[in-house]
Amino acid sequence: MFENTSQLHAAMKEILEIFQQGKDIDCLYPKYPEELSADLVEAINTCLSQNYLTGVSCTVGAQGDVIINTFAPHITAAGSEFISEN
């Protein structure tokens, strides 16, 4: 779990930059092993709820596995502003 909002914001920025650069979200998996997968879910879902990111869904399956669908990832203007401010 993130200890503070600074850690959450750093993860959000990293996620947004990955999509902005056209990279695959899979490159983040080594950084978020199973015990930290809740952090990844929190960061992605916060990006979605703040309208920084669209075209992505993130859920946790019944077995606790993280399912990220990136069918049409798009960084919004608000997301771009978040990146530049953080």
C-alpha positions as CSV (number, residue, x, y, z in Angstrom):
1,M,0.0,0.0,0.0
2,F,1.1,3.5,-0.7
3,E,2.3,5.3,2.4
4,N,1.4,8.7,1.2
5,T,-0.1,10.7,-1.7
6,S,3.4,11.5,-3.1
7,Q,4.0,7.8,-3.7
8,L,0.5,7.5,-5.3
9,H,1.1,10.5,-7.6
10,A,4.5,9.2,-8.6
11,A,2.9,5.9,-9.7
12,M,0.1,7.7,-11.5
13,K,2.7,9.8,-13.4
14,E,4.7,6.8,-14.4
15,I,1.5,5.0,-15.7
16,L,0.4,8.0,-17.6
17,E,3.9,8.5,-19.1
18,I,4.0,4.8,-20.2
19,F,0.7,5.3,-22.2
20,Q,1.8,8.7,-23.5
21,Q,5.0,7.1,-24.9
22,G,3.0,4.3,-26.5
23,K,4.7,1.6,-24.3
24,D,3.0,-1.5,-23.0
25,I,1.7,-1.5,-19.4
26,D,3.5,-4.9,-19.0
27,C,6.7,-3.1,-18.4
28,L,5.4,-2.1,-15.0
29,Y,4.6,-5.6,-13.8
30,P,8.2,-6.3,-12.5
31,K,7.9,-3.2,-10.4
32,Y,4.6,-4.3,-8.9
33,P,4.9,-7.9,-7.8
34,E,1.8,-9.7,-6.5
35,E,2.0,-8.2,-3.0
36,L,2.0,-4.7,-4.5
37,S,-0.6,-5.3,-7.2
38,A,-3.2,-3.4,-5.1
39,D,-1.0,-0.3,-5.5
40,L,-1.0,-0.7,-9.3
41,V,-4.8,-1.0,-9.3
42,E,-5.2,2.0,-7.0
43,A,-3.0,4.2,-9.2
44,I,-4.7,3.2,-12.5
45,N,-8.2,3.5,-11.0
46,T,-7.3,6.9,-9.6
47,C,-6.1,8.0,-13.1
48,L,-9.4,6.9,-14.5
49,S,-11.5,8.5,-11.8
50,Q,-9.7,11.8,-12.1
51,N,-10.2,11.6,-15.9
52,Y,-6.5,11.6,-16.6
53,L,-6.8,8.4,-18.6
54,T,-9.4,6.8,-20.8
55,G,-9.6,3.6,-22.8
56,V,-8.3,1.4,-20.0
57,S,-10.0,-0.8,-17.5
58,C,-8.5,-2.3,-14.4
59,T,-10.1,-4.9,-12.2
60,V,-9.2,-7.5,-9.6
61,G,-10.3,-11.0,-10.4
62,A,-11.8,-13.5,-7.9
63,Q,-8.4,-15.1,-7.2
64,G,-6.9,-11.6,-6.6
65,D,-5.3,-11.4,-10.0
66,V,-5.1,-8.0,-11.6
67,I,-6.7,-7.7,-15.0
68,I,-5.7,-4.6,-17.1
69,N,-7.4,-4.1,-20.4
70,T,-5.8,-1.4,-22.6
71,F,-8.2,-1.4,-25.5
72,A,-7.7,2.3,-26.5
73,P,-5.5,4.1,-24.0
74,H,-5.6,7.9,-24.2
75,I,-4.1,10.5,-22.0
76,T,-6.5,13.4,-21.6
77,A,-5.6,17.1,-21.4
78,A,-6.0,16.9,-17.6
79,G,-3.7,13.9,-17.6
80,S,-1.1,15.8,-19.6
81,E,-1.4,18.6,-17.2
82,F,-0.9,16.2,-14.2
83,I,2.3,14.9,-15.8
84,S,3.7,18.3,-16.3
85,E,2.8,19.4,-12.7
86,N,4.3,16.3,-11.1
